[in-house]
Amino acid sequence: MVIKIKPKFSKEQIQKMLQGKLEVVQKAYIERLKFIGETFVKNARTNGNYQDQTGNLRNSIGYVILKDGKQLIENFSRSAKVNKAVIDKNGKERKVSTKGDASGTSVGREKALEVAQKFPSGLVLICVAGMDYAAAVESKGKDVISSSSTLAKNELRKAVEELWKKLQKL
């Protein structure tokens, strides 16, 4: 005796359901990448133990998130605290605090997008200190992004493990 079972759903419905679950997981992963990127930037900009001259190095620290080679999110902003001597209207020199100019942010963004060319697929978080001399500052025992990079890697591992566990429950 043969029993025929006729499903009340189609292959298209299954694909649609799976696609919906994939989108939920991707959104959660992107949010986690954003959190890790923001933590990286905040930590690197706040805890960098070097003296700002122009603010460009600190301002070049940032991140981008890519999905299949396309940029979704970025954070490059002027955040340095640089004290400059300026001459006021009366010809007197005084100190003013600035956030540096915008060249650091544009160099950081350019560096991140240059690295992004190497990742045409998948979800990718790229964290950088874009100025060419960042490695030289690090080599002198200063922390530009070293500790922030280690923190970001550890957080990323945890995030992947957590999402993998959630995926297995779906």
N, C-alpha and C positions, 0 to 999 in steps of 0.2 A: 504494500500500500504506500502510495506517494502522497505526501502532504505538501501542498503548495502554499507558500506564504507570500502574500503580496504586501510589500511595504506601503505605508501611507505617506511616504516622503520620497523625494527624488534626489538624484545625485546633485543637482543644482542646489537644492535646499541644504544638503549636507555641506557643500562647498561654501555656501553663503554663511552658514552657522560657524564653520571653521574660520572663515575670513574675518568674521566679526570678533571671534575670540583672539585671533592674531592681532587685530587692530588694538584691542584692549591691552594686550601684552606689550605691544610696541609703544603705545602711549605711556604706559607705566615705566617702561625702560627709558624712554626719552626724558620723562620727568626725573627719573633717577640720575641720568647722565647730566641733566641741567643742575640738579642739586650738587653733584660731585664737582662739576665745573665751577659753580658759584663758590663752593667751599675752597677749591683750589685757588681761585682768584683772591678771595678775601684773605686766606691764610698767607699767600705769597706777598700780597701788597702790604699787609699789616705787619708780618713778621720778618720781612726781608731785612737783614741786619747790615745793610750797606748805606752809605751816605748818598742821598740824591744830590746831584749837581744840577742837572737840567730837568729831572723828572721823567726823561724819556724811557729809561729802563723799567721803572715801576709802571709807567703808563703802557708799556708794550706787553705787559702780562695780561693774558686773557685766554678765551677758549672759543671754539666753534663746535657745533654738533651738526653732523651730516647724516642724511638718509639717502642712500644710493647715489652718493656724490653731490647731492644738492644740499646747500646750507639751510638749516632750519632755525638755529639759534646761535647767537654770539654774545660775548660780553668783552668789549674793549672800551674802556672809558678813562678819562683823565682823573686820576686819584692821588697823584703824588703831592707831597707838601714840600715845596721848594721856597726857601727864603732868598729873595733877590734884593739887591741894593738898587734903589731908584732915586732919581733926583726930582724933588717936588718943584712946584712953581716958584718957590722962594730960593731955589738953588741949593737946598739942603738935602743931604743924603739921608734916606730912611729905608728901613727894611720892610718889605711886603711879602706876604705869603701867597704863592700861586700854586696852581695844580700842574704847572709845566705847560708846554705847548702840545698841540695835537699830533705832532710827528711821531711820538712814541706809539700812540694808539694805531695810527695808520700802518706803521712798520710791523707792529704785532699782528694786525689783521692780515697784512700781505703775507707774512711768514706762515701763519696758520693756513691760509688758502693755498699757499705753495705746497705745504705738506698734504693738504686735502686732495691734491691731484693724484696722490698715490692710493687713494681709497675710493674707487668708483662704485662700490657696492656695500650694502649693510649699514648698520647704525654705528657711527664713529664719533668719539669725543677726542678733540685735539686741544691740548693745553700747551701754551708757549710763553716764553719770554722772548719777544721778537728781535730785540737789539742784538747785533752781531757780537757785541762785547759781553753778553751775559755769561758765557762760559768762562771768559777771562776773570770776571768778578768772582764767579764760583771757585775758580782755581786758586784764588787768594784766601780761601776759607770763609767767604761770605755766602750766605744762603739767599739766593735769588728765587729759585723754584725747587731746589732739591727736596726739602722736607715736604713741601706741598705736593710734589710729584709722587713721593712715597705714600703720602696720605691718600691721594687720588687713586693710585693703583690698588691699595688695600680696600678702599671703599668700593671700587669697581668690582673687585673679586667677590666681595660680600653681596653686592647687588645682583651679580650674575647668578650666584648660588641661590639667593632668595627667589629670584624670578624663575629659575629652573625648578625649584621645589613647587612653586605655585603652578607652573605649567604642568607638572606631573599630576596635579590634583584636578586639572580640567577634564 
